[in-house]
Every structure is written in structure tokens, then in C-alpha cells.
Amino acid sequence: MFQGLWGAVKREYTPRRFDHCLELEARAARIQAFGASIIPGLLQTQAYMRELFLKAEPGRTPHEIDRLVATRLGRQEILRRDCPPDFWWILGEAALRQTVGGPTVMHGQLASLLPLAYTGRTTVQVVPFTAGACALMNGTLILLTLPDNSTTVYHEGPWNGEIYDDRETVQRCVREYDRMKACALSPQESAALIEAVMETYEPCESPQI
């Protein structure tokens, strides 16, 4: 009985945790995120996110998928605010090479990362395969720092997500994130790798006979 109740609680409460994450995201002064094998939501193109929703939610109707896509696109308005937060994204190289939606979708997705690689408000770094194993490689991590300098952590695995704001956990996650920065390529080197991977998604022209 308790196993069944726990399963029901997890299914009901996980979305609420992420809703709280979104509330903090809207108020954050700084957002740092790591995506091991998928592009983080704030960076996803419409075609990329649609493919993710289709595969993750195969029972959804087209209308429901459209609603999920519209909601995620709405989150990205934070990037275009007059005073946006500071953003720092770290991507695993697997996120660039895992083909989501086919070559055309991936080419467009990677192209959209380049203008954000290194600006006054945004930084994108890639952790190459050669960096080896890391503590964060099994999921997605988001660090949300509010104007009062308090930080909340959202960590998401394959089936659930957790929010942490206790000092010990936050400090540990910040420390691991800083280590990821040290292992990652520079923004310029990261952009060069993104461009190189983009070339593998460009359609080949049929030979002239």
C-alpha cells in the first residue's frame, strides 16, 4: 500500500516542484544550467522541443503537444527582457551529437546556440567527451540565484526532479558546477566545436550525373 501511495505522490508532486522552479526562474538574477545529453529548455528551438515532447509523451494529442511547446517557448521570453538575468549554460558533447528530430532539426538547434556563446549576458560552454566522467553527467542541473543572492538548485533525472535550498546541498552543487566549468572548453572553443558538429548535420547534395 505504501509503495503505491509513494508512486502516486511522486507522480503528483514532481510537476509542482518544477512549477516552483519556473517561479524562481522568472525572478532570478542569474541562471546557470547543465545539460548532459539534451539541450536545456531555455535554449531549445521549437522543432527540437516538439520532438522531445513527442517521444516523451507518446499518448499526448497534437493539441496537448502544441500547448507544451507554447509553454516552453513562453519561458524563453526571459531571454528577451529589457533586463535579463545572467545566463551560463554548460552542455555535454553528447547533447550536440544526440540526433533529436533528424539532421535538419539538429542543424537549426546548434545554429541557434552560436549567437549566445559569449555575450555580455550569456555564456555557453561544452564539456568534450575527452573530459571523461563527471559528477553531473547523469542528469540536468539548474542553479537559480535570486537578487538577494540566495541560490536554489533544481536537479532532474530521467523520471523525476528535486528542488534543494539547504546550504550544504547548494554549496555542493555549486562546487560541482564550477568544476564542470573548469573541465569545459572555453566559449570560443565551444563555438568552434558546435560549428564542427553542425557540419555533420548538413544535408549532402546528390551528385550530378
Number of C-alpha atoms within 10 A of each C-alpha: 5 7 8 8 10 11 10 11 11 13 13 11 14 17 14 12 16 18 12 13 20 14 11 17 21 16 16 24 18 19 21 20 24 28 25 23 18 22 27 19 15 17 18 21 22 15 16 23 24 20 17 17 16 15 13 10 12 10 10 14 11 10 9 13 20 13 12 16 20 13 11 17 18 11 14 15 12 17 16 9 9 7 10 17 23 17 21 21 22 25 25 23 24 18 18 22 17 13 16 21 16 12 16 16 19 24 21 18 22 22 16 14 19 17 12 19 22 18 12 8 15 18 20 26 27 29 25 16 11 9 13 9 9 13 11 17 17 14 16 21 24 24 24 27 21 18 12 8 11 12 21 22 23 21 19 18 11 8 8 14 20 16 17 15 14 11 11 9 13 19 14 11 21 16 12 15 21 12 13 23 18 11 17 23 20 18 19 15 14 23 23 14 17 22 16 11 17 20 11 13 18 13 10 7 6 6 5 4 3
